């Protein structure tokens, strides 16, 4: 019981009660300035790796653009400003680097907070991290192969009688929000399990208020999807409802 009470204490409070690596004295804690210094170093590592990934992705911007434009059948993209092609290449490379660097970002966050976790939580860090990556990249994959083709074709069909000129900047932004939004929203099971484990929510509450939860999921999908169309919202909401049910099952098992 004592260990469970310690787990439920404020994570922020425990985070800054870590022991210094420079001493064997269990009673001595890291000074606050040392925490800031460690955080600064981790941020520098993340930024440095991001710059490297950005530099690697930039020469392949045309290949990445071809991948993003696969849903466009017999449609060409245009640019309306002389600087637009360069800015689009920057945006595509930025998106690619942001998606690839996600594992390192999560690793650095977990490493920074790891000393504050109890032994019980430490044992679960690795499987939870693996599940995080599976859900994040699973959401991106689901969005790319299913949601984006449906959304793009449905939206273009709405203007079939009009002369269509698609801006490359707006199209890339549209697809980027779709991919990242789907990856984030697929983390719903982990968020629910976390809220259940810290006693903010219970499985019984979520099961009893399932109608409210379904409405919230629909609203979240409407916010995440940049086109606000009922078709794409429904395509995203269906797996989210399944993931919600999976989260309840996972909470019972854990």
C-alpha positions in Angstrom: 0.0 0.0 0.0 2.8 2.4 0.8 4.4 1.9 -2.6 1.1 2.5 -4.3 0.7 5.7 -2.4 4.1 6.8 -3.5 3.3 6.1 -7.1 0.2 8.3 -6.9 2.2 11.3 -5.6 2.8 14.2 -7.8 5.2 13.2 -10.7 6.6 16.7 -10.8 7.5 16.5 -7.1 9.2 13.2 -7.4 10.9 14.2 -10.6 13.0 16.8 -8.8 13.9 14.6 -5.9 16.5 12.5 -7.8 19.8 11.6 -6.3 22.9 13.0 -7.7 25.1 10.8 -9.9 28.2 12.3 -8.3 27.6 10.9 -4.8 26.7 7.6 -3.2 24.9 9.3 -0.4 21.2 8.2 -0.8 20.0 11.2 1.1 21.6 13.8 -1.1 19.4 15.0 -4.0 20.3 16.6 -7.3 20.3 20.4 -7.1 17.7 22.1 -9.2 20.4 23.7 -11.4 21.7 20.3 -12.2 18.3 19.3 -13.4 18.2 22.3 -15.7 21.7 21.5 -17.0 20.7 17.9 -17.8 17.5 19.1 -19.5 19.5 21.5 -21.5 21.9 18.8 -22.7 19.0 16.5 -23.7 17.4 19.4 -25.7 20.6 20.1 -27.5 20.9 16.4 -28.4 17.4 16.4 -29.8 17.9 19.6 -31.8 21.2 18.4 -33.2 19.8 15.1 -34.3 16.8 16.9 -35.8 19.1 19.2 -37.8 20.9 16.1 -39.1 17.7 14.3 -40.0 16.4 17.5 -41.7 19.6 17.7 -43.7 19.3 14.0 -44.8 15.6 14.4 -45.8 16.0 17.6 -47.8 17.8 16.1 -50.8 14.9 13.6 -51.0 12.1 16.2 -51.0 11.0 15.3 -54.5 10.6 11.6 -53.5 8.8 12.6 -50.4 6.5 14.9 -52.3 5.7 12.1 -54.8 4.7 9.9 -51.8 2.4 12.6 -50.5 0.8 13.2 -53.9 0.0 9.6 -54.7 -3.7 10.0 -53.8 -3.9 12.7 -56.5 -5.0 10.9 -59.7 -4.6 13.0 -62.9 -4.2 16.1 -60.8 -1.3 18.5 -60.8 -0.1 20.8 -58.1 0.9 24.4 -58.8 2.8 27.1 -56.9 1.5 30.7 -56.8 4.6 32.4 -55.4 8.3 32.3 -56.5 9.4 31.2 -53.0 6.7 28.6 -52.6 8.7 25.6 -54.0 11.6 26.3 -51.6 9.3 26.7 -48.6 7.4 23.5 -49.5 10.7 21.6 -49.7 11.6 23.0 -46.2 8.2 22.0 -44.9 8.4 18.5 -46.3 11.8 17.9 -44.8 10.7 19.3 -41.5 7.7 17.0 -41.4 9.9 14.0 -42.2 12.5 14.8 -39.6 9.8 15.4 -36.9 8.2 12.0 -37.6 11.5 10.1 -37.6 12.9 11.8 -34.4 9.9 10.9 -32.3 11.5 7.8 -30.8 14.5 9.8 -29.7 12.3 12.5 -28.2 10.3 10.0 -26.2 13.6 8.3 -25.1 15.1 11.5 -23.9 11.9 12.4 -21.9 11.8 9.0 -20.3 15.5 9.0 -19.5 15.1 12.4 -17.8 12.2 11.3 -15.7 13.4 7.7 -15.1 15.0 8.2 -11.7 11.7 9.6 -10.4 9.8 6.4 -11.2 9.3 3.6 -8.7 10.7 0.1 -9.5 7.2 -1.0 -10.4 6.8 1.7 -13.0 10.4 1.2 -14.4 9.5 -2.4 -15.3 6.7 -1.2 -17.4 8.5 1.7 -19.2 9.9 -0.5 -22.1 6.5 -2.2 -23.0 4.7 1.1 -22.7 7.3 2.9 -24.9 7.0 0.1 -27.5 3.2 0.4 -27.4 3.5 4.2 -27.8 5.6 3.8 -31.0 3.3 1.1 -32.4 0.2 3.3 -31.9 1.9 6.5 -33.2 3.3 5.0 -36.4 0.3 2.8 -36.7 -1.9 5.9 -36.8 0.4 7.5 -39.5 0.3 4.3 -41.6 -3.5 4.0 -41.2 -3.9 7.7 -42.2 -1.6 7.4 -45.2 -3.0 4.3 -46.8 -6.7 4.7 -45.9 -7.7 8.1 -44.6 -5.8 10.4 -47.0 -7.0 8.7 -50.2 -10.6 8.7 -49.1 -10.4 12.3 -47.9 -8.6 13.7 -51.0 -10.8 11.9 -53.5 -14.0 12.8 -51.7 -13.0 16.5 -51.4 -11.9 16.8 -55.0 -15.2 15.2 -56.1 -17.1 18.0 -54.4 -15.7 20.4 -57.1 -15.8 18.1 -60.1 -17.7 20.7 -62.1 -15.1 23.4 -61.3 -11.7 24.1 -62.7 -9.4 22.8 -60.1 -6.0 24.4 -59.2 -4.3 22.8 -56.2 -1.7 24.8 -54.3 1.3 22.7 -53.4 1.7 24.5 -50.1 -1.8 24.0 -48.9 -1.9 20.4 -50.0 1.3 19.5 -48.1 0.1 21.3 -45.0 -3.2 19.5 -45.3 -1.5 16.1 -45.6 1.0 16.9 -42.8 -1.8 17.8 -40.3 -3.6 14.6 -41.2 -0.5 12.4 -40.6 0.6 13.9 -37.4 -3.0 14.3 -36.1 -3.7 10.6 -36.7 -0.5 9.6 -35.0 -1.3 11.7 -31.9 -4.9 10.7 -31.6 -4.0 7.0 -31.8 -2.3 7.4 -28.4 -5.8 7.5 -26.8 -5.5 4.1 -25.2 -2.3 5.0 -23.4 -3.8 8.3 -22.2 -6.9 6.5 -20.9 -4.9 3.8 -19.2 -2.7 6.4 -17.5 -5.8 8.4 -16.3 -7.3 5.2 -14.9 -4.1 4.1 -13.1 -3.8 7.5 -11.3 -7.4 7.2 -10.2 -8.7 10.2 -12.2 -11.0 7.9 -14.2 -12.3 4.4 -13.6 -13.3 1.7 -16.1 -16.8 1.7 -14.6 -17.2 5.4 -15.2 -16.0 5.1 -18.8 -18.2 2.1 -19.5 -21.2 3.9 -18.0 -20.6 7.1 -19.9 -19.8 5.5 -23.2 -22.2 7.8 -25.1 -20.4 10.9 -23.9 -17.0 9.3 -24.7 -18.1 8.5 -28.3 -19.3 12.1 -28.7 -15.9 13.4 -27.4 -14.1 11.1 -29.9 -16.2 12.4 -32.7 -15.4 16.0 -31.7 -11.7 15.2 -31.4 -11.7 13.6 -34.9 -13.5 16.7 -36.2 -10.7 18.9 -34.7 -7.8 16.7 -35.8 -9.0 16.3 -39.4 -8.2 19.5 -41.3 -11.0 19.1 -43.8 -13.8 18.9 -41.3 -15.7 16.5 -43.6 -18.0 13.9 -42.2 -16.4 11.2 -44.3 -12.9 11.5 -43.0 -14.2 12.2 -39.5 -16.1 8.9 -39.6 -13.1 7.0 -41.0 -10.9 8.2 -38.1 -13.6 7.8 -35.5 -14.2 4.1 -36.2 -10.7 2.9 -35.2 -10.7 5.4 -32.3 -13.8 3.8 -30.9 -12.1 0.4 -31.2 -9.0 1.7 -29.5 -11.1 3.1 -26.7 -12.6 -0.3 -26.1 -9.1 -1.7 -26.3 -8.0 0.8 -23.6 -10.7 -0.4 -21.2 -9.7 -4.0 -21.8 -6.0 -3.1 -21.3 -6.8 -1.2 -18.1 -8.6 -4.3 -16.7 -5.6 -6.5 -17.5 -3.0 -4.1 -16.0 
